[in-house]
Amino acid sequence: PNANIVSLADVDDVMATNSVKLFPKASYYRDFRTMLAKEKNSIDAVCVSTPDHTHAVAAMAAMQLGKHVFVEKPLAHNIEEVRRLTQAAEHYKVVT
């Protein structure tokens, strides 16, 4: 109740149906990169719940815009991605 969901992104329109119904005021995109580019001024934080192989990519894109990030498990595909995300969080001064 304390969160304001401003935007959603999902490549699968069918899977996104329930989320779109739950948050009718939120804009909807099929590509998270487009969403971040267009909504960056409206977003404070990002929740990443994409397929596992995309977690690090989406999290890094959000952090590069200075957005705080919550990532569902697993954080990344391998330890190198985890290290890079850790460095990015420190560099961009965001909570992850």
C-alpha positions as CSV (number, residue, x, y, z in Angstrom):
1,P,0.0,0.0,0.0
2,N,3.0,2.3,0.4
3,A,4.5,1.7,-3.0
4,N,3.6,3.6,-6.1
5,I,4.1,1.3,-9.1
6,V,4.7,3.7,-12.0
7,S,5.8,1.3,-14.7
8,L,5.9,-2.3,-15.7
9,A,7.9,-4.2,-18.3
10,D,7.4,-7.7,-19.6
11,V,8.2,-9.2,-23.0
12,D,5.2,-11.6,-22.6
13,D,1.9,-9.8,-22.7
14,V,0.0,-12.8,-21.4
15,M,2.2,-13.2,-18.4
16,A,1.9,-9.4,-17.7
17,T,-1.9,-9.5,-17.8
18,N,-2.4,-9.8,-14.0
19,S,0.2,-7.2,-13.2
20,V,-1.3,-4.8,-15.6
21,K,-4.8,-5.3,-14.0
22,L,-3.3,-4.9,-10.5
23,F,-1.7,-1.6,-11.4
24,P,-3.9,0.1,-14.0
25,K,-2.2,3.5,-13.6
26,A,1.3,2.1,-14.4
27,S,2.6,2.5,-17.9
28,Y,3.5,-0.8,-19.6
29,Y,6.5,-1.7,-21.8
30,R,7.6,-4.9,-23.5
31,D,11.3,-3.9,-23.1
32,F,12.8,-2.8,-19.8
33,R,15.4,-0.7,-21.6
34,T,12.7,1.4,-23.2
35,M,10.9,1.7,-19.9
36,L,14.0,2.9,-18.1
37,A,14.8,5.4,-20.9
38,K,11.3,6.9,-20.9
39,E,10.4,6.6,-17.3
40,K,13.7,7.4,-15.6
41,N,12.5,10.6,-14.1
42,S,9.5,8.9,-12.5
43,I,11.3,5.8,-11.1
44,D,13.1,5.8,-7.7
45,A,13.7,2.0,-7.5
46,V,13.5,-1.0,-9.7
47,C,12.4,-4.6,-8.9
48,V,14.0,-7.1,-11.2
49,S,12.1,-10.4,-11.6
50,T,13.0,-11.3,-15.2
51,P,14.3,-14.7,-16.2
52,D,17.5,-15.5,-14.4
53,H,19.9,-14.8,-17.3
54,T,18.7,-11.2,-17.5
55,H,18.9,-10.2,-13.8
56,A,22.4,-8.7,-13.9
57,V,21.8,-6.8,-17.2
58,A,18.6,-5.2,-16.0
59,A,20.0,-4.4,-12.5
60,M,23.1,-2.8,-14.1
61,A,21.0,-0.7,-16.5
62,A,18.9,0.6,-13.5
63,M,21.9,1.3,-11.4
64,Q,23.6,3.3,-14.2
65,L,20.6,5.6,-14.0
66,G,21.1,6.0,-10.3
67,K,18.1,3.8,-9.4
68,H,18.0,1.6,-6.3
69,V,17.5,-2.1,-7.2
70,F,15.9,-5.2,-5.7
71,V,16.8,-8.4,-7.6
72,E,15.1,-11.7,-7.1
73,K,17.4,-14.7,-6.7
74,P,19.7,-15.4,-8.2
75,L,21.4,-12.0,-8.3
76,A,23.5,-12.9,-11.3
77,H,24.6,-15.8,-13.6
78,N,28.2,-16.0,-12.2
79,I,30.5,-14.5,-9.6
80,E,32.0,-12.0,-12.1
81,E,28.6,-10.4,-12.7
82,V,28.1,-10.2,-8.9
83,R,31.4,-8.4,-8.5
84,R,30.5,-5.9,-11.2
85,L,27.1,-5.3,-9.7
86,T,28.7,-4.7,-6.3
87,Q,31.2,-2.3,-7.8
88,A,28.3,-0.5,-9.7
89,A,26.3,-0.2,-6.5
90,E,29.2,1.5,-4.7
91,H,30.0,3.7,-7.7
92,Y,26.5,4.9,-8.3
93,K,25.7,5.1,-4.5
94,V,22.5,3.0,-4.8
95,V,21.0,0.4,-2.5
96,T,20.8,-3.0,-3.9
